[in-house]
Amino acid sequence: MPAIIVGLDGSPESLAAADWAAREATQRDAPLRLLHAGSPLGALYTPYLGVPAPGLLEAEHDRAARLLSGTRSRLAERHPDLRVDVRQAETEAVPALLAAADDDDAELLVLGSRGLGTVAGFLTGSVGLAVVARSERPVVLVRAGESAAQEHLPDASGKESATTAYRDVVLGLDLEQPGGEVVEFAFATARRRASGLRVVHGWNPAAAYGYGAAVDSGLTAELAQETRHALADVLRPWQDKFPGVDVHAQAVVGSAGRHLVQASREASLVVVGRKRRHTPVGGRIGSVAHAVLHHAVAPVAVVPHD
């Protein structure tokens, strides 16, 4: 069965990502793979000489091995039935993570994120963004401090609990390019969690008016109705495919990014799409996904689509 891959570097955010990935793998009955990639070579070289500093490569390798072994043991205690293996790549983070995600036996890639300002990813901010922009598999970003209880509703007394119902999965949907992989990922996640699915689509009524044209309240209301109908039409076949998922769809004025960030405060997961771009310079992250990655409170899944 395809595995869930998690990038591990020992930072608090990567350890939170490992915990999240273990819970997700248990829910999917999938194996978990912990991956550590080689540190940037520049950090291990002696200044001016251009050669590895004595013992540093071996020390880094041993540190990584202890980190992988210790994390596997900790996760095995929490999830006795979870299958966990470890990999230690000698290449640097971005190519190692992309290669791992591109394997036929990979299903999902999970990375740590500092959130609220910068995506940290595996080792540095640029690594996380580069992997999200180019991965052929969905990538989930998890911030430090994320816990199982935060994915669930409070209990009857208002206290955090990991045994109550899941909070909603939130999906950011672009009607012009909805992306079947993105929608299916959100519906399937909501079904596994027996949670609701909240769908957010952002639209701009001003786009229907010419430059300098006066706003017509009647036309705006008509456009809003048409947008809601179009949203319902896109979701209908998915609701037929996932009949047990309770869907609440809303068309909001303006970019969906701000609304998704707000919705993330009450979500177990936020799902956004990223358009694949088959060019030599690699992919990019759209403005909505970028805003959500930088400011969302809940974990964020970025799903590539054609």
N, C-alpha and C positions, 0 to 999 in steps of 0.2 A: 504494500500500500504506500502511496506517496507520503513523504515525510514533511514535517514542519521544521524549517531551518531557523535557528536563532543565532545572530551574531553576538559573541561574548567577548568583552574586553576588560571586565572587572569593575567598570564604572557602575554607580547605583542605577543608572537608567538601563544598562544592559542586563543587570541582574533582575530588574523588574520585568524586562522583556522576556527573560528566561522563564520567570514565574508565569507570566501571561501565556507564553507559548506552551508551557506544560499543561496548563488548564485547558487550552484550546485543543491540544493533541489528545488529551484524555476524553474530551467531549466528542471529538471526531474519531476516536479509536485509531489514531494514527501514531506512528513512531515520531520521536523528537530527536533532532540532531543539533548538538552544540558545536558551533564553529568558531575557532579562533584563527585569525590571519596574522601573518608576520607583521611586526611593527615597521613603520617607515624606516628605510635603511639609513636615512640621514641621522636618525637619533642614535644609531649604534656605531657610527664611524668616528674615528679619531680626527679631530680638527687638523686640517692642513695635510695630513698624511694620506687621506683617502683610503684607509684600510680599516677593517673592523677592529674596534677596541678589544684588547685581549679579554676573553671570557664573557663579553657582553652578549654575544649571540647565544651561547650556551645558557647563560643565566636567564635570558628572555624566554628561551624555549622551555626551560624548567618551570619558570613562573607560569607560563601559559598552560603547561601540563597540569600543574597543581590546581590552577583555576578551573580547568575543565573537569578534572576528577572530583574536586570538592563540590562543584555545582551539580554534577551528575548525582553524587551521593545525597546531597540535600534534596534534590527533586525526587529521587527514588524513595526517600523517607515519606515525603508528602503524597506521592502518587505511586504506590507499590506496584500497580499493574502497568505503569507506563514504560514503554521501551525507549531507552535513551542510549544513543551512541555519541561519540565525540570525534571531531576532526580538527587537525591542526595544520592549516595551510601555510606554506612557506612564502607565498606571494603576498603582496600588499592587499589592503582591505577591499577596495572597490573591485578589482578583478576577481578576487577570491569569492566575494559575496555574489557577484553576478554569475560566476561560473556555477556556484552551488545552487542558485535559484534556477539556472537553466537546465539542470539535470532532469532527466525524465522522471526520476523518483522524488522530485520536489513538488510540493503543493503550495507552500506559503512561506514567505520570508519575514522574520520578525526582528526589528531593530529597536534600540533604545533611543529616546528623544528627550532632550532637556525641555522642550516645549516653551510656550510663552516667550517667544522671541527668537529662538534658533533651533533648528533641527540638529541634534548631535550625531545621531546615527551610531555607527560602529566605533569609530575613533574620533572623528572630528566632524564639524558641521558639513564641510564640503563632501565628506564621504557619504553621509546619510542622504543628502540631496542628490548626489550623483547616482546612487543606487536606486532611489525612488524613481528618478527620471529615466532610467535605462532598463530596469528589471522587466523581464518577460512574465514574471509571476506577481501576484498581489503581494504588496509589502505592508505590514502593519507596524506603525510607530507607537511605542509605549513610553510614557514619561516615568521618571523616577518617582517612587512612592505609590505607584498604581497598585491597588490591592483587589482581591476578589470581591470584597464587600462593596467596593465602589461601583462595581458593575451591577449590583443588585439594589432593589428598593429597600428602604429602611423597614425594620420590623414593626409590629403593632405599637411598640413603645417609642418609636422614632429613632432607635439605635441602629447603627450599621450592622448588617448581617450578610453572610455569604450563602445563606440557605433560603432566602426569600426569592420571589420572582425576579427575573432579569429586568433591568431598565430597557427601554426601547432601543432598537437599532435605528440609526438615523442615516438616510440616504440622500445625498445631493444629486439631483437628476437634471441633466441638460436635455431639453426636449428636442433640440436640433441634432444632437449626437448622444442619444441615451446610453448606448453601449450595452449590448446584451450581457456581456460578462460582468459588468458592474451591477446591473439590476439583479441578476441571478445570484451573485455573491451576497448581496444584502438580504434577499429573500431567504436563501438557504441558511444564512447565519441566524436570522430571526426564527426560522423554523426549528433549528437545533436548540435554540435557547428558549423556545416557547414564549417569545417576547413579541411585543408589537413592533411594527415597522412604520416609522415616520418619514415621509418623503417630502423633501423641500426642493421646489423649483423657483429660481429667481427670474423675473422678467422685467422689461423696461417699457412701460406704455408710451414713453416719449419717442420711442423708435418708430412708432406708427405715424407721428406727426412730422411734417416738413419743418425745415429750419425756420424758426421764428413764428410758426403757426400757433394759433391760440388753442389752449387745451379745451377739448369738448368732453364734458363729464359723461354725456350719454355714450360717446364712442369709447371712452375709457372703460365704462362698465361693460360694454359689449365685448371689448377685447379681453377683459378679465374673465368673462364667462367662457369665451372661446379658449382661453388658456387653460382653464379648469377642465373643460371638456377634452382638450388635447392631452392633458396630463392623465385623465381617467382612461383615455383610449390606449395610451402607452402601457399603463399598468394592468389593464384588464387581462391580457393573456398570461401575465405572471401571477395574478391573483387566481386565475383558473388552475395554473400549474401548482401553486402553493396555497390551496384553499384554507389551510388552518392558520395562515398568517393574518393577523388583524392589521389592516393598513389605514393610516391616516395621512392623506396627501394634502399639501397646501402650496398654492402659488403665491409667492411673496414678491413685492415690488422692490426692485434693485438687485444687486448682486447677491447670490445665495450665500457667499462666504460669511458675511456678518451674521446671518440668520443661523447658519450651521454652527458657527462658534458658540452662539447663544444656546442652541439646542444641545450642544455637547455637554453642557452642565448637568443635564438630566438623562444622558445617553450611556449605554454600555459600550457602544462602538459607533463611530462615524465612518461612513463609506463614501468615497469620492472616486471619480474616474480620472484616468490620464490617457490622452490620445497617443497611441503608438506612432512614432515618426521614424520611418525606415530610411534614415539618412546617415552619412558618414560621421556627422557631428553628434549623433546620439539624440536622445529624447529631451523633453522639457516638461516642466510642471506648469499646468494652467494656473491662472490667477486665483480661482476658487480653491483648488487643492493647496496652493501655496499659502493662502490665508488660513485655511483650516489647520495645516501642518504647524504653522507658527503659533497659533493661539488656542486651539481646541484643548479642552480639559480631558476628555475621554480619549482612549486609544483611537487611532485613525488608520483605516485601511485604504490604501491607494491601489486601485485595480486598473491595469492597462487594458485598453480595448482598441479595436480597429475603427 
